[in-house]
Amino acid sequence: MNLLAFNLPLVALLPFIGAVFAALASKINRVASAWTAAAVTVLSLAFLAPTISLPFQGETLIQAWSWMPSIGLDFAFRLDGLALLFALLILIIGLLIIIYARYYLSAKDSMGRFFAYLLMFMGSMLGIVLSENLIQLVVFWELTSLTSFLLISYWQHRKDARQGARMALAITGAGGLALLGGVLLLGHIVGSFNLTEVLAAGDMIRAHELYVPILILILLGVFTKSAQFPFHFWLPHAMAAPTPVSAY
């Protein structure tokens, strides 16, 4: 089997698989979890590397498999220039954060749990930027909310960390539901949830009577996730997380 035919899903899903091994590696010693997380990140970069030249050649790589064709859902990934930029940022900065966290965490902190959460957060972000199917994108979007909750509340003994995590989950989770509503309306108009078809139908979407509600719903998802006014108030509370988490 040619693994390069599956390299985009592997880039996004390897961190989730690696999270299990990072957690188990802590039973060997604390440092093993950090190096496992670093190795998984480098492996994801290795699977991304063969495709890096494609966006510079003006090509968009799409790897898709039929999932639920009756309702137009595919398991699909896409690499264009924007996706490549963010995938590289996520992986390279993530690798630096992992190395930093290896020396930041104290002896009483659980490295296995920390790096498992961090890898799941990394995989969730990669899933967002590489998804071709919009429903799949929303799933990864909500996974970032869940993993953010776990990372912000990592120091569970601190009340401010627990409160900050709950606030972040409530605000970004609600925004994710708004995003889902916007995506469902987009799919209704276009007849497909694949990003390629949605982008090609831009004029039709803008001319539709549901365009403004769709725009508002999607912007609600974006504004809540990125802590833009008036949903900015959750972000300072999220700084109760360990510094590597806040940096990432």
N, C-alpha and C positions, 0 to 999 in steps of 0.2 A: 504494500500500500504506500502510495506517495503522500507523505505527510504534508508536503507543500501545497497539496490540493485542499488542505484543511487548515492552512496556517492562520487565517484570521480568527476563526473560532478558537483555535489553540491559544493564540495570543491573549484572548479575553478570558478563557476558562482555566488556563493553567494556574493563575493565582488562587482560584477557588480550590483546586486540587492541592496546590502547594500549602494552603492554609492548614489542611489536615496534617501534612507532614511536619510543618513548622510546630504545630501543637505537640505532636508526638516526639519531636526531636528534643523538646525540653526535658524529657525523661533521661536523655543521655547526659546533657549538661546545659546550662543556661545559654552559653554562646552558640550551641548547635542550632537553636531556633533562629538566631539572627542570620547565620550563614546559610541556613536552608532557605529563608526568605530571600536573601540576596541571590542565591543560585536560581531560584524560581523566576525572579525578575530578569536575570540575565538570559535565562532560557526563553522567556517571552520575547525579549529583544531579539534573540537569535531567530525565532520564527517570523518576526516582523521584518528582519533585515533583507530577505530576498525580494521584498515588495517595495522597498524604499524608492527605487528608481522609477517606478511606474507613474506616480503623480507628476514627476518632473518631465515625463514624456507625454503628458496630457491624457493619460489613461486612468480610468476608474475601475478598480478591481472589485467585483461582486462575487461572493461565494454563497450560494443559496441552496437550501434543501426544502422540499415540500413538507409542511407540517400539518396544517389543517386547511387543505385547499377549498373545502366547501365554504369557508368564511374568509378566504383570502389571506391566511396566515402562513408565512414561511419562516424557517429558521435561516436568517440571512444576515450576512455581514458585508460591509462596504468600506473600501479604502480609497479616499481621494486626498487632495492636498490638505484640507482642513483636518480630516481624520488622522492623517499621518502626523501632522504637527502636534496634535493633542496626545496621540498615543505615545510619541517620543517623549513629550513633556512628562506624562504620567509615569512612564517606566524609568526614565533617567533620573528625574527628581525623586521618584519613589526609591530607587536604589541608594541615592545619597541619604535620604531620610532613614532608611533601614540601617545604614552604616552609622549614622549619627545616633540613632536610638539604641544601638548596641552598647554605646558608651554612656548614654544618658540615663537609662533605667538603673535603679538601685538594686541591690542584692535581694531586697524583699519584694520587688515587683515580679510578676509572672511574665517571663519573656515569651513563653509558648502562647499564652493567651493573647498577648499584645500583638505579636507578629501574625498570628492567625487572623485577628481582626483587621490588621493593616493590609494583609494580602487580599482579604475579601473586599475591602474598600477599593483597593487598586483594581481588582477584577471588575467591580461594579462600574467604575469610571471608564475602564477600557470598553466595557460592553455598551455604554452610552455612545461613545464617540465612534465605535465601529459598527453599530447596528444599522442595517439597511431597512429592517422591518420596524415600523413605528411602535407597534404594540410591544415588541421585544425591547425596544429602547425604553419604554415606560417601565417595564419590569426591572431593568437594570437601574433606572432612575430611582425607583423606590428602594432598591437594594442599597443604594448609596445612603438613603435616609436611615435604613436599619443598621448598616455598619457604622454610620456616623454616631448613632445612638450608643452602640457598643463601645466605640472609641472614646467618646466624650465621657461616658460613665465608667471608664476603665478603672479609675481610682474609686471603687465603690464605697469606700469608707467615708468619702467626703460628700456632705450633703449638697454642696454647690454643684458638684459634678453630676449627681443624680438629677437634680432639678434642671440643670442646663441640658442634659441629655433628653429629658422628657419634653422640654420646651422645643428643642430642635426637631424632635421626631414629630411632635404635634403640628408645627408650622410647616415643615417641609413635606410631611406626609399628606397634609391637606392640600398643599400646592400640587403634589403629585396626582391627586385625584382630579384636580382641575385640569391638569395637563392631559390626563387620560380622556376626560370629556372632550377636550379640543381635538385630540387625535381620533377619537371615534367619529366626530363630526367630519373631520378631514377625509377619513376613509369612506364615509357615507357619500360625500360629494364626488370623490375621485373614483371610487369603486375599487380601491386598492390601498393597502397600508404600507406598500413599499415606497421608500423615500424617492427612488428614481422616478416613479410615476407621479408622486405628489409634486416634485419639483417641476416636472414637465407640464403639470396642469396649473401652473401659477396664475395664468390669466383667468382661467375658469373659476378658480377659488376666489380670487379678488372680486370677480363679478357676481358671486353668489350672495344671496341675502343673509347667509349664516357667517359670512366672512368676519364681521365685527365680533360676534360672540366667540368664534374660534380664536381670533386674535387675543381677546381678553382672557380666555381660559388658558391659552398657552403662556401668555405673559404672566399670569398668576403663578403658574408652575415655575417659570424662570425667576421671577422676582423673589418668591419665597425661598427657593433653593440657594440663590446667590445673595440673600440677605440685603436686598435693595429696599429702600424706603417705600412703603411704611412697614415692611416686614424685617427691618434690620435689627430689631431688638433682641432676637435670639442669639445673634453671633457673639456679643460680649460674654454671655453666659456659657457659650461653648468653649471659651478659652480656659475653662476649668480642666480641660483635657491636658494630658502630658504635652510638653512643648513640641515634640516631633509630630504629634497629631495636628496641632494648630498650624504648624509649618506646612504640612502636606495639604 
